[in-house]
Structure formats: structure tokens, C-alpha cells
Amino acid sequence: MTTRRAPSLLSVTLTVLFFSLAARAHEGGHGPVLNDQPREGGLSVQPIIDAKDSKVGPGAELVYKSELVPNSDGTFSLFVYDKDLNKVPMDNFMKSADGKIGPMKKNPKWKTESFTLEKRGDHFEGKLPQIKLKPYYLDITLTEGDRKLLTAYDNLDWSPKK
């Protein structure tokens, strides 16, 4: 009969440290961490950064804030706010924005798909492609004048109504 030794405290500590660092590496996301509460009943408020800073992580400069709001008809709205959560006028934004959706973990059953959001008064509105796996991410690129901006939502599990 063989006996198993309990793992050493060092090996347990290193394992926990490794997995917590791996989880935090992805939590950094695109831009600074925000603690704002949604104003329009949305899922969360996320930073909008200059798209060229997408790899900078939490150190990227905050340009605006965004709120993703599910609508009862299966569409969603994206509101753009300044740093004080006042709505930003849409005048300088292009009439549409480009979105990408995909699984949080690579999966051969679902490749990244594109979708479009249209400007509607004081916000953008869009409809997601079919969600094949959860959780998923959304990356949305907005154009304001000559500047490309990015907002990202990770680990989403919201399902639009059909």
C-alpha cells in the first residue's frame, strides 16, 4: 500500500499565487478600473480609451466612460459619458461604431464575430450576433473626429431576448 504525502505549504502557496496572478492579468482589461454605478440601469460602466493604448492595460489614459444597457427588445444601448458621468454629445462621433464579440476562452466552436452599432440621439444602439458560449466579451470601437476609441466589456453572460 502506498501512502500519499500532503502537498507542502510552499507548493500550495505557489499554486494559489500562480492562479491568482493569472486571473488578475486578465482582470486588468483595457484602461483604468472604474467603480462607477450605471446611470441608465446598465450592466456596468467601463473606460473608453484611445484605441492605440489597448495593450497598456490599467495604465491607459481615461478618455470617456461607457455604459452598456440591455433593452427589452433584445437590442442594447451604449451611452458615452465624460469623467463625471455626464452624457457626452454625439455630434463629433461617426454615425456608427464597430463591435466584436467572442468567447472569453478560445474555442473552435465560436470565432470572433463583428456587429455594428448605430448612433441614436444621445447614444449608440446595436443588436448582438447569436451568443454561442458564455462568458463572452464585447470590444466596441468608436470614432470621434480623427480619433479611434475603444471600450471593452469582459465576462458577460447577458442573453438578449429573441
C-alpha positions as MATLAB code, in Angstrom:
seq = 'MTTRRAPSLLSVTLTVLFFSLAARAHEGGHGPVLNDQPREGGLSVQPIIDAKDSKVGPGAELVYKSELVPNSDGTFSLFVYDKDLNKVPMDNFMKSADGKIGPMKKNPKWKTESFTLEKRGDHFEGKLPQIKLKPYYLDITLTEGDRKLLTAYDNLDWSPKK';
ca = [
       0.000    0.000    0.000;
       1.387    3.393   -0.986;
       0.802    6.489    1.045;
       0.409    9.944   -0.411;
       2.135   12.845    1.203;
       0.190   16.005    1.730;
       1.383   18.833   -0.509;
       3.859   21.126    1.159;
       2.828   24.593    2.232;
       5.240   26.023   -0.339;
       3.688   24.102   -3.252;
       0.152   25.090   -2.189;
       1.198   28.732   -1.815;
       2.896   28.790   -5.224;
      -0.137   27.174   -6.896;
      -2.541   29.697   -5.363;
      -0.225   32.578   -6.268;
       0.092   31.391   -9.873;
      -3.665   31.127  -10.432;
      -4.455   34.418   -8.709;
      -1.855   36.240  -10.834;
      -3.198   34.611  -13.997;
      -6.718   35.736  -13.116;
      -5.567   39.267  -12.312;
      -3.637   39.553  -15.555;
      -6.906   39.317  -17.473;
      -8.880   41.425  -14.997;
      -6.695   44.406  -15.906;
      -8.676   44.837  -19.096;
      -8.402   47.909  -21.296;
      -7.968   51.022  -19.216;
      -8.266   52.045  -15.599;
     -10.520   50.161  -13.194;
     -13.754   52.096  -12.573;
     -16.134   51.872   -9.623;
     -18.971   53.987  -11.064;
     -22.559   52.784  -10.811;
     -24.586   52.599  -14.055;
     -26.863   55.634  -14.594;
     -29.253   54.081  -17.123;
     -29.742   50.686  -15.468;
     -26.946   49.061  -17.456;
     -24.663   46.137  -16.779;
     -21.625   48.219  -15.818;
     -19.599   51.345  -16.534;
     -16.312   50.771  -18.366;
     -13.475   53.050  -19.502;
     -13.198   54.376  -23.024;
      -9.554   54.766  -24.033;
      -7.655   55.702  -27.143;
      -7.608   52.514  -29.247;
      -3.851   52.781  -29.735;
      -3.486   52.252  -25.955;
      -5.424   48.958  -25.942;
      -2.378   46.959  -24.774;
      -1.452   49.372  -21.961;
      -3.988   47.894  -19.524;
      -4.961   49.794  -16.358;
      -2.317   52.455  -17.099;
      -4.139   53.667  -20.233;
      -5.471   57.212  -20.029;
      -9.217   57.526  -19.486;
     -10.871   59.475  -22.321;
     -14.545   58.812  -21.554;
     -16.693   56.222  -19.780;
     -19.326   53.936  -21.314;
     -22.391   52.121  -20.044;
     -23.847   49.035  -21.739;
     -27.633   48.852  -21.284;
     -29.712   45.823  -22.370;
     -33.066   46.817  -23.899;
     -36.308   44.839  -23.612;
     -36.455   44.263  -27.394;
     -33.172   42.312  -27.440;
     -31.017   45.240  -28.564;
     -28.593   47.116  -26.358;
     -27.605   50.751  -25.933;
     -24.155   52.187  -25.334;
     -24.015   55.538  -23.559;
     -20.874   57.688  -23.576;
     -20.069   59.796  -20.501;
     -17.372   62.229  -19.523;
     -15.249   61.554  -16.439;
     -18.033   62.925  -14.198;
     -20.718   60.685  -15.769;
     -22.363   63.459  -17.772;
     -23.554   62.335  -21.213;
     -21.177   63.351  -23.978;
     -22.848   64.999  -27.014;
     -22.766   62.657  -30.001;
     -22.119   65.443  -32.543;
     -18.425   64.615  -33.092;
     -18.889   60.832  -33.240;
     -19.278   58.938  -36.506;
     -22.828   57.671  -37.189;
     -21.849   54.078  -36.400;
     -19.447   52.132  -34.203;
     -17.857   48.734  -34.774;
     -18.166   45.891  -32.308;
     -16.585   42.483  -31.877;
     -17.939   39.638  -29.786;
     -16.244   36.395  -28.885;
     -15.743   33.804  -26.171;
     -13.587   34.703  -23.179;
     -11.623   31.498  -23.700;
     -10.542   30.405  -27.169;
     -12.930   27.835  -28.537;
     -13.083   26.331  -32.041;
     -16.901   26.388  -31.887;
     -17.041   30.189  -31.817;
     -14.792   32.604  -33.618;
     -14.895   36.351  -33.074;
     -17.814   37.983  -34.917;
     -18.423   41.604  -35.882;
     -21.513   43.758  -35.424;
     -22.449   47.427  -35.859;
     -23.961   49.990  -33.518;
     -25.838   52.979  -34.934;
     -25.975   56.441  -33.399;
     -29.482   57.120  -31.986;
     -29.847   60.535  -30.381;
     -27.705   60.572  -27.216;
     -26.339   57.009  -27.505;
     -25.435   54.123  -29.808;
     -27.696   51.121  -30.306;
     -26.989   47.653  -31.676;
     -28.007   44.026  -31.839;
     -25.586   41.237  -30.996;
     -24.925   38.241  -33.213;
     -26.023   34.921  -31.761;
     -24.275   34.219  -28.477;
     -22.828   30.724  -28.711;
     -20.898   30.494  -25.444;
     -20.758   32.256  -22.104;
     -18.989   34.150  -20.765;
     -18.171   36.370  -23.720;
     -16.536   39.724  -24.375;
     -17.510   42.816  -26.355;
     -14.968   45.237  -27.817;
     -16.514   48.380  -29.275;
     -14.568   50.892  -31.358;
     -15.975   54.417  -31.639;
     -14.654   57.174  -33.883;
     -14.650   60.745  -32.623;
     -13.238   63.081  -35.261;
      -9.846   61.600  -36.208;
      -9.548   59.588  -33.007;
     -10.379   55.880  -32.632;
     -11.630   55.000  -29.156;
     -12.144   51.599  -27.528;
     -14.399   50.330  -24.769;
     -14.475   46.696  -23.680;
     -16.788   44.516  -21.609;
     -15.467   41.159  -20.395;
     -17.069   38.097  -18.814;
     -20.598   38.925  -19.939;
     -23.403   36.413  -19.565;
     -26.389   38.551  -20.620;
     -28.586   36.936  -23.258;
     -30.709   39.202  -25.442;
     -34.358   38.245  -25.955;
     -35.115   36.705  -29.314;
];
